[in-house]
Amino acid sequence: MQFDSLLILLLVGALAGWLSGKIMAGRGFGLLGNILVGIVGAFLAGTIFPALGFAVGGGFLASVIHATIGSVILLFVIGLIRKA
């Protein structure tokens, strides 16, 4: 992986994590936690959505939307686990 693709991955992860923290009413985990949640959420969405036949598209904005949806799902699951 090259440096610029790693930087874009971290930027998309940070933005998606921040957006998902705002959408899920403050369930964020700080800057590094949000980056991690965004990256894991993007991976989660990247594995689940193609199996369901759902595609967002290509480009930076589509990557952020894709990662944000995955991050919201991840934060929802983490919230369910914390309540149990």
matplotlib code that plots the C-alpha trace (Angstrom):
import matplotlib.pyplot as plt

x = [0.0, 1.4, 1.5, -1.2, -3.7, -3.0, -3.6, -6.9, -7.9, -7.3, -9.1, -12.1, -12.1, -11.8, -14.6, -16.9, -16.2, -17.0, -20.2, -21.3, -20.6, -22.8, -25.6, -25.6, -26.0, -22.5, -21.5, -18.0, -14.7, -12.5, -10.3, -8.3, -11.4, -13.4, -10.7, -10.7, -14.5, -14.6, -12.0, -13.7, -17.1, -15.8, -14.5, -17.8, -19.8, -17.4, -18.1, -21.8, -23.2, -21.9, -23.5, -26.8, -26.4, -26.2, -23.7, -23.1, -20.8, -17.2, -15.2, -14.3, -17.9, -19.2, -16.4, -17.3, -21.0, -20.1, -17.8, -20.3, -23.1, -20.8, -19.7, -23.3, -24.0, -20.9, -21.8, -25.3, -23.9, -21.4, -24.3, -26.3, -23.3, -22.7, -26.3, -26.2]
y = [0.0, 3.4, 6.4, 8.4, 5.5, 5.0, 8.7, 8.6, 5.5, 7.3, 10.5, 8.5, 6.5, 9.7, 11.4, 8.4, 7.8, 11.4, 11.4, 8.1, 9.6, 12.5, 10.3, 7.9, 10.7, 11.1, 7.4, 8.3, 7.2, 10.2, 10.9, 7.6, 5.6, 7.2, 6.5, 2.9, 2.6, 4.2, 1.8, -1.2, 0.1, 0.5, -3.1, -4.3, -2.5, -3.7, -7.3, -7.1, -4.8, -6.7, -9.9, -8.0, -6.5, -3.0, -0.6, 3.1, 3.9, 5.0, 8.0, 9.8, 10.8, 7.3, 5.9, 8.2, 7.3, 3.6, 3.8, 5.9, 3.4, 0.6, 2.7, 3.4, -0.3, -1.0, 1.6, 0.2, -3.3, -2.0, -0.1, -3.4, -5.3, -2.6, -2.7, -6.5]
z = [0.0, -1.0, 1.3, -0.6, -0.5, 3.2, 3.8, 1.9, 3.8, 7.1, 5.8, 4.7, 8.0, 10.1, 8.2, 8.3, 12.0, 12.7, 10.7, 12.3, 15.7, 14.9, 13.4, 16.4, 18.9, 20.3, 20.5, 19.1, 20.6, 20.0, 17.0, 16.9, 17.9, 15.1, 12.5, 13.6, 13.6, 10.2, 8.7, 10.3, 9.2, 5.6, 5.7, 7.1, 4.5, 1.8, 2.7, 3.4, 0.7, -2.3, -0.9, -0.7, -4.2, -2.9, -4.5, -3.7, -6.6, -7.0, -6.0, -2.7, -1.8, -2.4, -0.3, 2.6, 2.3, 2.1, 5.2, 7.1, 6.6, 7.7, 10.7, 11.8, 11.7, 13.7, 16.3, 16.6, 17.2, 19.7, 21.5, 21.7, 23.1, 25.7, 26.9, 27.3]

ax = plt.figure().add_subplot(projection="3d")
ax.plot(x, y, z, "-o")
ax.set_aspect("equal")
plt.show()
